[in-house]
Amino acid sequence: MVTSLPKISSPSEICEECVVGKQHRSQFLKGKSWRTKHVLKLLHSDLCCPKKLSSNGGKNYLMTFTNYFSKKP
C-alpha cells in the first residue's frame, strides 16, 4: 500500500553497548538493607537551599532528618 520506502537492512554485528543498555538492573539484596534496632542510631539528612519564598521567620533553607528505625521524618 505504501510506495517508495527505503529498504532497511538489519545489522550483521551487535555492539556491546546495545546489549548492556537493554539489560535490567539486579535486585537489591533483602538481608543487607540498612536497618537499625534503636531509635536515632542511623539518620539521613537533606538540605534544600535557597528557597525563593522565605518562611515566617525569614529563613530560606529547609533541613530534614529521617530516622531509619521508623523511616519517618
CHARMM-style PDB file with segment names, atoms N, HN, CA, C and O in Angstrom:
ATOM      1  N   MET     1       0.819  -1.194   0.000  1.00  0.00      PROA
ATOM      2  CA  MET     1       0.000   0.000   0.000  1.00  0.00      PROA
ATOM      3  C   MET     1       0.863   1.258   0.000  1.00  0.00      PROA
ATOM      4  O   MET     1       0.457   2.286  -0.542  1.00  0.00      PROA
ATOM      5  N   VAL     2       2.055   1.187   0.605  1.00  0.00      PROA
ATOM      6  HN  VAL     2       2.385   0.352   1.046  1.00  0.00      PROA
ATOM      7  CA  VAL     2       2.930   2.349   0.647  1.00  0.00      PROA
ATOM      8  C   VAL     2       4.020   2.153  -0.396  1.00  0.00      PROA
ATOM      9  O   VAL     2       4.559   1.054  -0.532  1.00  0.00      PROA
ATOM     10  N   THR     3       4.338   3.178  -1.113  1.00  0.00      PROA
ATOM     11  HN  THR     3       3.900   4.070  -1.003  1.00  0.00      PROA
ATOM     12  CA  THR     3       5.377   3.090  -2.132  1.00  0.00      PROA
ATOM     13  C   THR     3       6.556   3.976  -1.767  1.00  0.00      PROA
ATOM     14  O   THR     3       6.426   4.897  -0.960  1.00  0.00      PROA
ATOM     15  N   SER     4       7.671   3.701  -2.345  1.00  0.00      PROA
ATOM     16  HN  SER     4       7.777   2.953  -3.001  1.00  0.00      PROA
ATOM     17  CA  SER     4       8.931   4.464  -2.242  1.00  0.00      PROA
ATOM     18  C   SER     4       9.512   4.533  -0.823  1.00  0.00      PROA
ATOM     19  O   SER     4      10.068   5.566  -0.449  1.00  0.00      PROA
ATOM     20  N   LEU     5       9.401   3.478  -0.035  1.00  0.00      PROA
ATOM     21  HN  LEU     5       8.950   2.639  -0.339  1.00  0.00      PROA
ATOM     22  CA  LEU     5      10.079   3.417   1.257  1.00  0.00      PROA
ATOM     23  C   LEU     5      11.478   2.851   1.057  1.00  0.00      PROA
ATOM     24  O   LEU     5      11.657   1.942   0.245  1.00  0.00      PROA
ATOM     25  N   PRO     6      12.491   3.371   1.785  1.00  0.00      PROA
ATOM     26  CA  PRO     6      13.833   2.813   1.630  1.00  0.00      PROA
ATOM     27  C   PRO     6      13.925   1.425   2.252  1.00  0.00      PROA
ATOM     28  O   PRO     6      13.242   1.130   3.232  1.00  0.00      PROA
ATOM     29  N   LYS     7      14.762   0.587   1.683  1.00  0.00      PROA
ATOM     30  HN  LYS     7      15.317   0.827   0.887  1.00  0.00      PROA
ATOM     31  CA  LYS     7      14.949  -0.760   2.211  1.00  0.00      PROA
ATOM     32  C   LYS     7      15.852  -0.671   3.447  1.00  0.00      PROA
ATOM     33  O   LYS     7      16.924  -0.069   3.387  1.00  0.00      PROA
ATOM     34  N   ILE     8      15.433  -1.256   4.543  1.00  0.00      PROA
ATOM     35  HN  ILE     8      14.562  -1.746   4.592  1.00  0.00      PROA
ATOM     36  CA  ILE     8      16.178  -1.231   5.797  1.00  0.00      PROA
ATOM     37  C   ILE     8      16.790  -2.602   6.012  1.00  0.00      PROA
ATOM     38  O   ILE     8      16.099  -3.620   5.987  1.00  0.00      PROA
ATOM     39  N   SER     9      18.092  -2.609   6.223  1.00  0.00      PROA
ATOM     40  HN  SER     9      18.653  -1.782   6.243  1.00  0.00      PROA
ATOM     41  CA  SER     9      18.769  -3.890   6.473  1.00  0.00      PROA
ATOM     42  C   SER     9      19.129  -3.986   7.950  1.00  0.00      PROA
ATOM     43  O   SER     9      19.441  -2.978   8.584  1.00  0.00      PROA
ATOM     44  N   SER    10      19.086  -5.188   8.492  1.00  0.00      PROA
ATOM     45  HN  SER    10      18.832  -6.007   7.977  1.00  0.00      PROA
ATOM     46  CA  SER    10      19.426  -5.385   9.901  1.00  0.00      PROA
ATOM     47  C   SER    10      20.942  -5.489  10.043  1.00  0.00      PROA
ATOM     48  O   SER    10      21.611  -5.987   9.138  1.00  0.00      PROA
ATOM     49  N   PRO    11      21.494  -5.026  11.172  1.00  0.00      PROA
ATOM     50  CA  PRO    11      22.951  -5.068  11.345  1.00  0.00      PROA
ATOM     51  C   PRO    11      23.447  -6.507  11.451  1.00  0.00      PROA
ATOM     52  O   PRO    11      22.757  -7.383  11.972  1.00  0.00      PROA
ATOM     53  N   SER    12      24.651  -6.728  10.946  1.00  0.00      PROA
ATOM     54  HN  SER    12      25.212  -6.016  10.523  1.00  0.00      PROA
ATOM     55  CA  SER    12      25.220  -8.079  10.990  1.00  0.00      PROA
ATOM     56  C   SER    12      25.901  -8.356  12.330  1.00  0.00      PROA
ATOM     57  O   SER    12      26.023  -9.514  12.729  1.00  0.00      PROA
ATOM     58  N   GLU    13      26.349  -7.307  13.032  1.00  0.00      PROA
ATOM     59  HN  GLU    13      26.250  -6.366  12.708  1.00  0.00      PROA
ATOM     60  CA  GLU    13      27.003  -7.464  14.334  1.00  0.00      PROA
ATOM     61  C   GLU    13      26.227  -6.674  15.383  1.00  0.00      PROA
ATOM     62  O   GLU    13      25.594  -5.665  15.074  1.00  0.00      PROA
ATOM     63  N   ILE    14      26.284  -7.141  16.616  1.00  0.00      PROA
ATOM     64  HN  ILE    14      26.799  -7.961  16.868  1.00  0.00      PROA
ATOM     65  CA  ILE    14      25.617  -6.454  17.722  1.00  0.00      PROA
ATOM     66  C   ILE    14      26.689  -5.843  18.613  1.00  0.00      PROA
ATOM     67  O   ILE    14      27.593  -6.543  19.070  1.00  0.00      PROA
ATOM     68  N   CYS    15      26.592  -4.539  18.863  1.00  0.00      PROA
ATOM     69  HN  CYS    15      25.858  -3.971  18.492  1.00  0.00      PROA
ATOM     70  CA  CYS    15      27.609  -3.884  19.696  1.00  0.00      PROA
ATOM     71  C   CYS    15      27.333  -4.157  21.174  1.00  0.00      PROA
ATOM     72  O   CYS    15      26.193  -4.392  21.575  1.00  0.00      PROA
ATOM     73  N   GLU    16      28.387  -4.123  21.965  1.00  0.00      PROA
ATOM     74  HN  GLU    16      29.313  -3.933  21.640  1.00  0.00      PROA
ATOM     75  CA  GLU    16      28.281  -4.427  23.395  1.00  0.00      PROA
ATOM     76  C   GLU    16      27.446  -3.382  24.136  1.00  0.00      PROA
ATOM     77  O   GLU    16      26.714  -3.722  25.065  1.00  0.00      PROA
ATOM     78  N   GLU    17      27.551  -2.108  23.730  1.00  0.00      PROA
ATOM     79  HN  GLU    17      28.146  -1.832  22.975  1.00  0.00      PROA
ATOM     80  CA  GLU    17      26.804  -1.045  24.386  1.00  0.00      PROA
ATOM     81  C   GLU    17      25.295  -1.244  24.236  1.00  0.00      PROA
ATOM     82  O   GLU    17      24.530  -0.939  25.152  1.00  0.00      PROA
ATOM     83  N   CYS    18      24.867  -1.760  23.068  1.00  0.00      PROA
ATOM     84  HN  CYS    18      25.488  -2.007  22.324  1.00  0.00      PROA
ATOM     85  CA  CYS    18      23.439  -2.009  22.864  1.00  0.00      PROA
ATOM     86  C   CYS    18      22.935  -3.122  23.788  1.00  0.00      PROA
ATOM     87  O   CYS    18      21.827  -3.046  24.320  1.00  0.00      PROA
ATOM     88  N   VAL    19      23.751  -4.140  23.967  1.00  0.00      PROA
ATOM     89  HN  VAL    19      24.651  -4.201  23.535  1.00  0.00      PROA
ATOM     90  CA  VAL    19      23.352  -5.253  24.834  1.00  0.00      PROA
ATOM     91  C   VAL    19      23.291  -4.799  26.282  1.00  0.00      PROA
ATOM     92  O   VAL    19      22.342  -5.133  26.992  1.00  0.00      PROA
ATOM     93  N   VAL    20      24.290  -4.041  26.736  1.00  0.00      PROA
ATOM     94  HN  VAL    20      25.061  -3.769  26.159  1.00  0.00      PROA
ATOM     95  CA  VAL    20      24.325  -3.562  28.122  1.00  0.00      PROA
ATOM     96  C   VAL    20      23.173  -2.594  28.374  1.00  0.00      PROA
ATOM     97  O   VAL    20      22.583  -2.615  29.454  1.00  0.00      PROA
ATOM     98  N   GLY    21      22.845  -1.755  27.411  1.00  0.00      PROA
ATOM     99  HN  GLY    21      23.324  -1.738  26.534  1.00  0.00      PROA
ATOM    100  CA  GLY    21      21.764  -0.786  27.569  1.00  0.00      PROA
ATOM    101  C   GLY    21      20.399  -1.430  27.706  1.00  0.00      PROA
ATOM    102  O   GLY    21      19.485  -0.814  28.254  1.00  0.00      PROA
ATOM    103  N   LYS    22      20.236  -2.649  27.225  1.00  0.00      PROA
ATOM    104  HN  LYS    22      20.979  -3.150  26.780  1.00  0.00      PROA
ATOM    105  CA  LYS    22      18.950  -3.326  27.296  1.00  0.00      PROA
ATOM    106  C   LYS    22      18.833  -4.255  28.487  1.00  0.00      PROA
ATOM    107  O   LYS    22      17.792  -4.883  28.679  1.00  0.00      PROA
ATOM    108  N   GLN    23      19.881  -4.354  29.291  1.00  0.00      PROA
ATOM    109  HN  GLN    23      20.727  -3.844  29.135  1.00  0.00      PROA
ATOM    110  CA  GLN    23      19.833  -5.221  30.462  1.00  0.00      PROA
ATOM    111  C   GLN    23      19.029  -4.572  31.574  1.00  0.00      PROA
ATOM    112  O   GLN    23      18.950  -3.347  31.668  1.00  0.00      PROA
ATOM    113  N   HSD    24      18.437  -5.400  32.409  1.00  0.00      PROA
ATOM    114  HN  HSD    24      18.501  -6.395  32.333  1.00  0.00      PROA
ATOM    115  CA  HSD    24      17.709  -4.917  33.575  1.00  0.00      PROA
ATOM    116  C   HSD    24      18.658  -4.905  34.762  1.00  0.00      PROA
ATOM    117  O   HSD    24      19.613  -5.681  34.808  1.00  0.00      PROA
ATOM    118  N   ARG    25      18.399  -4.036  35.709  1.00  0.00      PROA
ATOM    119  HN  ARG    25      17.623  -3.406  35.671  1.00  0.00      PROA
ATOM    120  CA  ARG    25      19.254  -3.974  36.886  1.00  0.00      PROA
ATOM    121  C   ARG    25      18.966  -5.150  37.806  1.00  0.00      PROA
ATOM    122  O   ARG    25      17.863  -5.697  37.802  1.00  0.00      PROA
ATOM    123  N   SER    26      19.945  -5.530  38.580  1.00  0.00      PROA
ATOM    124  HN  SER    26      20.841  -5.086  38.584  1.00  0.00      PROA
ATOM    125  CA  SER    26      19.776  -6.617  39.541  1.00  0.00      PROA
ATOM    126  C   SER    26      18.966  -6.121  40.733  1.00  0.00      PROA
ATOM    127  O   SER    26      18.981  -4.929  41.040  1.00  0.00      PROA
ATOM    128  N   GLN    27      18.268  -7.015  41.397  1.00  0.00      PROA
ATOM    129  HN  GLN    27      18.256  -7.983  41.148  1.00  0.00      PROA
ATOM    130  CA  GLN    27      17.503  -6.651  42.578  1.00  0.00      PROA
ATOM    131  C   GLN    27      18.439  -6.426  43.752  1.00  0.00      PROA
ATOM    132  O   GLN    27      19.523  -7.005  43.816  1.00  0.00      PROA
ATOM    133  N   PHE    28      18.013  -5.582  44.677  1.00  0.00      PROA
ATOM    134  HN  PHE    28      17.132  -5.111  44.625  1.00  0.00      PROA
ATOM    135  CA  PHE    28      18.774  -5.352  45.888  1.00  0.00      PROA
ATOM    136  C   PHE    28      18.629  -6.556  46.810  1.00  0.00      PROA
ATOM    137  O   PHE    28      17.575  -7.191  46.856  1.00  0.00      PROA
ATOM    138  N   LEU    29      19.677  -6.860  47.532  1.00  0.00      PROA
ATOM    139  HN  LEU    29      20.533  -6.344  47.495  1.00  0.00      PROA
ATOM    140  CA  LEU    29      19.609  -7.951  48.497  1.00  0.00      PROA
ATOM    141  C   LEU    29      18.715  -7.539  49.654  1.00  0.00      PROA
ATOM    142  O   LEU    29      18.852  -6.433  50.176  1.00  0.00      PROA
ATOM    143  N   LYS    30      17.812  -8.400  50.056  1.00  0.00      PROA
ATOM    144  HN  LYS    30      17.700  -9.299  49.632  1.00  0.00      PROA
ATOM    145  CA  LYS    30      16.859  -8.050  51.113  1.00  0.00      PROA
ATOM    146  C   LYS    30      17.496  -8.078  52.490  1.00  0.00      PROA
ATOM    147  O   LYS    30      17.098  -7.297  53.354  1.00  0.00      PROA
ATOM    148  N   GLY    31      18.458  -8.935  52.726  1.00  0.00      PROA
ATOM    149  HN  GLY    31      18.781  -9.569  52.024  1.00  0.00      PROA
ATOM    150  CA  GLY    31      19.063  -9.044  54.045  1.00  0.00      PROA
ATOM    151  C   GLY    31      20.122  -8.004  54.334  1.00  0.00      PROA
ATOM    152  O   GLY    31      20.544  -7.866  55.482  1.00  0.00      PROA
ATOM    153  N   LYS    32      20.566  -7.266  53.328  1.00  0.00      PROA
ATOM    154  HN  LYS    32      20.223  -7.378  52.396  1.00  0.00      PROA
ATOM    155  CA  LYS    32      21.662  -6.326  53.504  1.00  0.00      PROA
ATOM    156  C   LYS    32      21.204  -4.871  53.564  1.00  0.00      PROA
ATOM    157  O   LYS    32      22.030  -3.970  53.423  1.00  0.00      PROA
ATOM    158  N   SER    33      19.932  -4.622  53.765  1.00  0.00      PROA
ATOM    159  HN  SER    33      19.261  -5.354  53.879  1.00  0.00      PROA
ATOM    160  CA  SER    33      19.461  -3.248  53.806  1.00  0.00      PROA
ATOM    161  C   SER    33      19.875  -2.583  55.117  1.00  0.00      PROA
ATOM    162  O   SER    33      20.177  -3.250  56.107  1.00  0.00      PROA
ATOM    163  N   TRP    34      19.880  -1.253  55.095  1.00  0.00      PROA
ATOM    164  HN  TRP    34      19.634  -0.711  54.292  1.00  0.00      PROA
ATOM    165  CA  TRP    34      20.240  -0.503  56.294  1.00  0.00      PROA
ATOM    166  C   TRP    34      19.084  -0.539  57.278  1.00  0.00      PROA
ATOM    167  O   TRP    34      18.066   0.123  57.077  1.00  0.00      PROA
ATOM    168  N   ARG    35      19.241  -1.301  58.322  1.00  0.00      PROA
ATOM    169  HN  ARG    35      20.068  -1.839  58.486  1.00  0.00      PROA
ATOM    170  CA  ARG    35      18.218  -1.377  59.370  1.00  0.00      PROA
ATOM    171  C   ARG    35      18.897  -1.168  60.702  1.00  0.00      PROA
ATOM    172  O   ARG    35      20.029  -1.602  60.915  1.00  0.00      PROA
ATOM    173  N   THR    36      18.212  -0.514  61.573  1.00  0.00      PROA
ATOM    174  HN  THR    36      17.292  -0.162  61.399  1.00  0.00      PROA
ATOM    175  CA  THR    36      18.739  -0.301  62.912  1.00  0.00      PROA
ATOM    176  C   THR    36      17.780  -0.902  63.923  1.00  0.00      PROA
ATOM    177  O   THR    36      16.608  -1.140  63.629  1.00  0.00      PROA
ATOM    178  N   LYS    37      18.287  -1.137  65.094  1.00  0.00      PROA
ATOM    179  HN  LYS    37      19.238  -0.943  65.333  1.00  0.00      PROA
ATOM    180  CA  LYS    37      17.456  -1.699  66.160  1.00  0.00      PROA
ATOM    181  C   LYS    37      17.142  -0.679  67.240  1.00  0.00      PROA
ATOM    182  O   LYS    37      16.453  -0.990  68.212  1.00  0.00      PROA
ATOM    183  N   HSD    38      17.647   0.541  67.073  1.00  0.00      PROA
ATOM    184  HN  HSD    38      18.207   0.793  66.284  1.00  0.00      PROA
ATOM    185  CA  HSD    38      17.441   1.588  68.069  1.00  0.00      PROA
ATOM    186  C   HSD    38      17.078   2.895  67.372  1.00  0.00      PROA
ATOM    187  O   HSD    38      17.542   3.176  66.267  1.00  0.00      PROA
ATOM    188  N   VAL    39      16.249   3.680  68.031  1.00  0.00      PROA
ATOM    189  HN  VAL    39      15.872   3.451  68.928  1.00  0.00      PROA
ATOM    190  CA  VAL    39      15.865   4.989  67.513  1.00  0.00      PROA
ATOM    191  C   VAL    39      17.087   5.901  67.490  1.00  0.00      PROA
ATOM    192  O   VAL    39      17.896   5.889  68.418  1.00  0.00      PROA
ATOM    193  N   LEU    40      17.215   6.686  66.433  1.00  0.00      PROA
ATOM    194  HN  LEU    40      16.558   6.695  65.680  1.00  0.00      PROA
ATOM    195  CA  LEU    40      18.277   7.683  66.236  1.00  0.00      PROA
ATOM    196  C   LEU    40      19.678   7.082  66.096  1.00  0.00      PROA
ATOM    197  O   LEU    40      20.666   7.795  66.268  1.00  0.00      PROA
ATOM    198  N   LYS    41      19.781   5.797  65.788  1.00  0.00      PROA
ATOM    199  HN  LYS    41      18.977   5.218  65.648  1.00  0.00      PROA
ATOM    200  CA  LYS    41      21.103   5.206  65.580  1.00  0.00      PROA
ATOM    201  C   LYS    41      21.641   5.548  64.191  1.00  0.00      PROA
ATOM    202  O   LYS    41      22.845   5.746  64.024  1.00  0.00      PROA
ATOM    203  N   LEU    42      20.751   5.620  63.190  1.00  0.00      PROA
ATOM    204  HN  LEU    42      19.773   5.460  63.325  1.00  0.00      PROA
ATOM    205  CA  LEU    42      21.144   5.963  61.830  1.00  0.00      PROA
ATOM    206  C   LEU    42      20.158   6.983  61.286  1.00  0.00      PROA
ATOM    207  O   LEU    42      18.955   6.727  61.234  1.00  0.00      PROA
ATOM    208  N   LEU    43      20.669   8.139  60.883  1.00  0.00      PROA
ATOM    209  HN  LEU    43      21.646   8.347  60.926  1.00  0.00      PROA
ATOM    210  CA  LEU    43      19.843   9.222  60.370  1.00  0.00      PROA
ATOM    211  C   LEU    43      20.281   9.592  58.963  1.00  0.00      PROA
ATOM    212  O   LEU    43      21.433   9.390  58.580  1.00  0.00      PROA
ATOM    213  N   HSD    44      19.351  10.132  58.209  1.00  0.00      PROA
ATOM    214  HN  HSD    44      18.415  10.296  58.520  1.00  0.00      PROA
ATOM    215  CA  HSD    44      19.646  10.693  56.895  1.00  0.00      PROA
ATOM    216  C   HSD    44      19.156  12.126  56.912  1.00  0.00      PROA
ATOM    217  O   HSD    44      18.061  12.405  57.402  1.00  0.00      PROA
ATOM    218  N   SER    45      19.958  13.037  56.381  1.00  0.00      PROA
ATOM    219  HN  SER    45      20.847  12.810  55.983  1.00  0.00      PROA
ATOM    220  CA  SER    45      19.534  14.437  56.362  1.00  0.00      PROA
ATOM    221  C   SER    45      19.639  14.998  54.953  1.00  0.00      PROA
ATOM    222  O   SER    45      20.506  14.602  54.174  1.00  0.00      PROA
ATOM    223  N   ASP    46      18.745  15.925  54.641  1.00  0.00      PROA
ATOM    224  HN  ASP    46      18.041  16.246  55.274  1.00  0.00      PROA
ATOM    225  CA  ASP    46      18.733  16.643  53.374  1.00  0.00      PROA
ATOM    226  C   ASP    46      18.657  18.129  53.666  1.00  0.00      PROA
ATOM    227  O   ASP    46      17.987  18.564  54.603  1.00  0.00      PROA
ATOM    228  N   LEU    47      19.354  18.894  52.849  1.00  0.00      PROA
ATOM    229  HN  LEU    47      19.899  18.541  52.089  1.00  0.00      PROA
ATOM    230  CA  LEU    47      19.324  20.344  52.970  1.00  0.00      PROA
ATOM    231  C   LEU    47      18.844  20.915  51.648  1.00  0.00      PROA
ATOM    232  O   LEU    47      19.495  20.743  50.617  1.00  0.00      PROA
ATOM    233  N   CYS    48      17.701  21.595  51.677  1.00  0.00      PROA
ATOM    234  HN  CYS    48      17.173  21.734  52.515  1.00  0.00      PROA
ATOM    235  CA  CYS    48      17.163  22.267  50.499  1.00  0.00      PROA
ATOM    236  C   CYS    48      17.518  23.735  50.623  1.00  0.00      PROA
ATOM    237  O   CYS    48      17.139  24.397  51.589  1.00  0.00      PROA
ATOM    238  N   CYS    49      18.246  24.237  49.644  1.00  0.00      PROA
ATOM    239  HN  CYS    49      18.554  23.699  48.860  1.00  0.00      PROA
ATOM    240  CA  CYS    49      18.685  25.619  49.764  1.00  0.00      PROA
ATOM    241  C   CYS    49      18.551  26.352  48.453  1.00  0.00      PROA
ATOM    242  O   CYS    49      18.205  25.745  47.440  1.00  0.00      PROA
ATOM    243  N   PRO    50      18.800  27.569  48.449  1.00  0.00      PROA
ATOM    244  CA  PRO    50      17.935  28.624  48.962  1.00  0.00      PROA
ATOM    245  C   PRO    50      16.590  28.581  48.270  1.00  0.00      PROA
ATOM    246  O   PRO    50      16.492  28.367  47.061  1.00  0.00      PROA
ATOM    247  N   LYS    51      15.574  28.786  49.054  1.00  0.00      PROA
ATOM    248  HN  LYS    51      15.654  28.960  50.035  1.00  0.00      PROA
ATOM    249  CA  LYS    51      14.206  28.788  48.541  1.00  0.00      PROA
ATOM    250  C   LYS    51      13.843  30.198  48.092  1.00  0.00      PROA
ATOM    251  O   LYS    51      14.347  31.187  48.625  1.00  0.00      PROA
ATOM    252  N   LYS    52      12.954  30.268  47.097  1.00  0.00      PROA
ATOM    253  HN  LYS    52      12.545  29.464  46.664  1.00  0.00      PROA
ATOM    254  CA  LYS    52      12.534  31.573  46.584  1.00  0.00      PROA
ATOM    255  C   LYS    52      11.680  32.317  47.601  1.00  0.00      PROA
ATOM    256  O   LYS    52      11.776  33.537  47.734  1.00  0.00      PROA
ATOM    257  N   LEU    53      10.837  31.567  48.323  1.00  0.00      PROA
ATOM    258  HN  LEU    53      10.758  30.576  48.216  1.00  0.00      PROA
ATOM    259  CA  LEU    53       9.976  32.195  49.323  1.00  0.00      PROA
ATOM    260  C   LEU    53      10.557  31.983  50.710  1.00  0.00      PROA
ATOM    261  O   LEU    53      11.034  30.895  51.033  1.00  0.00      PROA
ATOM    262  N   SER    54      10.516  32.995  51.503  1.00  0.00      PROA
ATOM    263  HN  SER    54      10.128  33.878  51.241  1.00  0.00      PROA
ATOM    264  CA  SER    54      11.012  32.904  52.875  1.00  0.00      PROA
ATOM    265  C   SER    54       9.921  32.378  53.795  1.00  0.00      PROA
ATOM    266  O   SER    54       8.730  32.524  53.519  1.00  0.00      PROA
ATOM    267  N   SER    55      10.349  31.763  54.894  1.00  0.00      PROA
ATOM    268  HN  SER    55      11.317  31.645  55.118  1.00  0.00      PROA
ATOM    269  CA  SER    55       9.389  31.305  55.896  1.00  0.00      PROA
ATOM    270  C   SER    55       8.915  32.496  56.715  1.00  0.00      PROA
ATOM    271  O   SER    55       9.346  33.628  56.494  1.00  0.00      PROA
ATOM    272  N   ASN    56       8.018  32.228  57.668  1.00  0.00      PROA
ATOM    273  HN  ASN    56       7.668  31.309  57.847  1.00  0.00      PROA
ATOM    274  CA  ASN    56       7.534  33.311  58.534  1.00  0.00      PROA
ATOM    275  C   ASN    56       8.664  33.926  59.340  1.00  0.00      PROA
ATOM    276  O   ASN    56       8.603  35.106  59.687  1.00  0.00      PROA
ATOM    277  N   GLY    57       9.689  33.149  59.642  1.00  0.00      PROA
ATOM    278  HN  GLY    57       9.738  32.191  59.359  1.00  0.00      PROA
ATOM    279  CA  GLY    57      10.827  33.678  60.385  1.00  0.00      PROA
ATOM    280  C   GLY    57      11.897  34.287  59.500  1.00  0.00      PROA
ATOM    281  O   GLY    57      12.919  34.749  60.007  1.00  0.00      PROA
ATOM    282  N   GLY    58      11.686  34.299  58.173  1.00  0.00      PROA
ATOM    283  HN  GLY    58      10.856  33.924  57.762  1.00  0.00      PROA
ATOM    284  CA  GLY    58      12.632  34.912  57.252  1.00  0.00      PROA
ATOM    285  C   GLY    58      13.729  33.968  56.786  1.00  0.00      PROA
ATOM    286  O   GLY    58      14.718  34.419  56.208  1.00  0.00      PROA
ATOM    287  N   LYS    59      13.581  32.684  57.021  1.00  0.00      PROA
ATOM    288  HN  LYS    59      12.778  32.318  57.491  1.00  0.00      PROA
ATOM    289  CA  LYS    59      14.608  31.704  56.637  1.00  0.00      PROA
ATOM    290  C   LYS    59      14.373  31.223  55.205  1.00  0.00      PROA
ATOM    291  O   LYS    59      13.231  31.132  54.755  1.00  0.00      PROA
ATOM    292  N   ASN    60      15.471  30.911  54.483  1.00  0.00      PROA
ATOM    293  HN  ASN    60      16.399  30.985  54.848  1.00  0.00      PROA
ATOM    294  CA  ASN    60      15.388  30.455  53.096  1.00  0.00      PROA
ATOM    295  C   ASN    60      15.857  29.015  52.922  1.00  0.00      PROA
ATOM    296  O   ASN    60      15.908  28.527  51.793  1.00  0.00      PROA
ATOM    297  N   TYR    61      16.195  28.330  53.989  1.00  0.00      PROA
ATOM    298  HN  TYR    61      16.153  28.726  54.906  1.00  0.00      PROA
ATOM    299  CA  TYR    61      16.706  26.966  53.909  1.00  0.00      PROA
ATOM    300  C   TYR    61      15.765  26.002  54.627  1.00  0.00      PROA
ATOM    301  O   TYR    61      15.044  26.392  55.546  1.00  0.00      PROA
ATOM    302  N   LEU    62      15.779  24.731  54.196  1.00  0.00      PROA
ATOM    303  HN  LEU    62      16.364  24.414  53.450  1.00  0.00      PROA
ATOM    304  CA  LEU    62      14.969  23.707  54.828  1.00  0.00      PROA
ATOM    305  C   LEU    62      15.841  22.476  55.029  1.00  0.00      PROA
ATOM    306  O   LEU    62      16.461  21.995  54.080  1.00  0.00      PROA
ATOM    307  N   MET    63      15.895  21.965  56.243  1.00  0.00      PROA
ATOM    308  HN  MET    63      15.391  22.355  57.014  1.00  0.00      PROA
ATOM    309  CA  MET    63      16.680  20.774  56.549  1.00  0.00      PROA
ATOM    310  C   MET    63      15.759  19.710  57.120  1.00  0.00      PROA
ATOM    311  O   MET    63      14.970  19.983  58.025  1.00  0.00      PROA
ATOM    312  N   THR    64      15.860  18.486  56.587  1.00  0.00      PROA
ATOM    313  HN  THR    64      16.500  18.264  55.852  1.00  0.00      PROA
ATOM    314  CA  THR    64      15.047  17.383  57.081  1.00  0.00      PROA
ATOM    315  C   THR    64      15.944  16.286  57.621  1.00  0.00      PROA
ATOM    316  O   THR    64      17.058  16.093  57.134  1.00  0.00      PROA
ATOM    317  N   PHE    65      15.467  15.568  58.621  1.00  0.00      PROA
ATOM    318  HN  PHE    65      14.562  15.725  59.017  1.00  0.00      PROA
ATOM    319  CA  PHE    65      16.154  14.415  59.186  1.00  0.00      PROA
ATOM    320  C   PHE    65      15.196  13.232  59.124  1.00  0.00      PROA
ATOM    321  O   PHE    65      14.037  13.352  59.523  1.00  0.00      PROA
ATOM    322  N   THR    66      15.668  12.091  58.629  1.00  0.00      PROA
ATOM    323  HN  THR    66      16.609  11.993  58.305  1.00  0.00      PROA
ATOM    324  CA  THR    66      14.851  10.880  58.576  1.00  0.00      PROA
ATOM    325  C   THR    66      15.501   9.812  59.428  1.00  0.00      PROA
ATOM    326  O   THR    66      16.683   9.505  59.271  1.00  0.00      PROA
ATOM    327  N   ASN    67      14.715   9.247  60.337  1.00  0.00      PROA
ATOM    328  HN  ASN    67      13.755   9.496  60.465  1.00  0.00      PROA
ATOM    329  CA  ASN    67      15.182   8.195  61.221  1.00  0.00      PROA
ATOM    330  C   ASN    67      15.003   6.849  60.524  1.00  0.00      PROA
ATOM    331  O   ASN    67      13.883   6.510  60.143  1.00  0.00      PROA
ATOM    332  N   TYR    68      16.073   6.072  60.345  1.00  0.00      PROA
ATOM    333  HN  TYR    68      16.983   6.347  60.655  1.00  0.00      PROA
ATOM    334  CA  TYR    68      15.977   4.797  59.640  1.00  0.00      PROA
ATOM    335  C   TYR    68      15.271   3.708  60.455  1.00  0.00      PROA
ATOM    336  O   TYR    68      14.860   2.694  59.891  1.00  0.00      PROA
ATOM    337  N   PHE    69      15.125   3.896  61.749  1.00  0.00      PROA
ATOM    338  HN  PHE    69      15.459   4.719  62.208  1.00  0.00      PROA
ATOM    339  CA  PHE    69      14.411   2.907  62.567  1.00  0.00      PROA
ATOM    340  C   PHE    69      12.923   2.935  62.254  1.00  0.00      PROA
ATOM    341  O   PHE    69      12.317   1.889  62.024  1.00  0.00      PROA
ATOM    342  N   SER    70      12.333   4.120  62.244  1.00  0.00      PROA
ATOM    343  HN  SER    70      12.825   4.970  62.431  1.00  0.00      PROA
ATOM    344  CA  SER    70      10.897   4.234  61.976  1.00  0.00      PROA
ATOM    345  C   SER    70      10.619   4.651  60.545  1.00  0.00      PROA
ATOM    346  O   SER    70       9.475   4.582  60.094  1.00  0.00      PROA
ATOM    347  N   LYS    71      11.651   5.088  59.816  1.00  0.00      PROA
ATOM    348  HN  LYS    71      12.580   5.144  60.182  1.00  0.00      PROA
ATOM    349  CA  LYS    71      11.539   5.594  58.444  1.00  0.00      PROA
ATOM    350  C   LYS    71      10.578   6.762  58.349  1.00  0.00      PROA
ATOM    351  O   LYS    71       9.891   6.938  57.342  1.00  0.00      PROA
ATOM    352  N   LYS    72      10.537   7.552  59.396  1.00  0.00      PROA
ATOM    353  HN  LYS    72      11.095   7.409  60.214  1.00  0.00      PROA
ATOM    354  CA  LYS    72       9.678   8.734  59.415  1.00  0.00      PROA
ATOM    355  C   LYS    72      10.542   9.977  59.572  1.00  0.00      PROA
ATOM    356  O   LYS    72      11.506   9.971  60.338  1.00  0.00      PROA
ATOM    357  N   PRO    73      10.200  11.047  58.848  1.00  0.00      PROA
ATOM    358  CA  PRO    73      10.963  12.297  59.019  1.00  0.00      PROA
ATOM    359  C   PRO    73      10.635  12.988  60.320  1.00  0.00      PROA
ATOM    360  OT1 PRO    73      11.189  14.047  60.613  1.00  0.00      PROA
TER     361      PRO     73
END
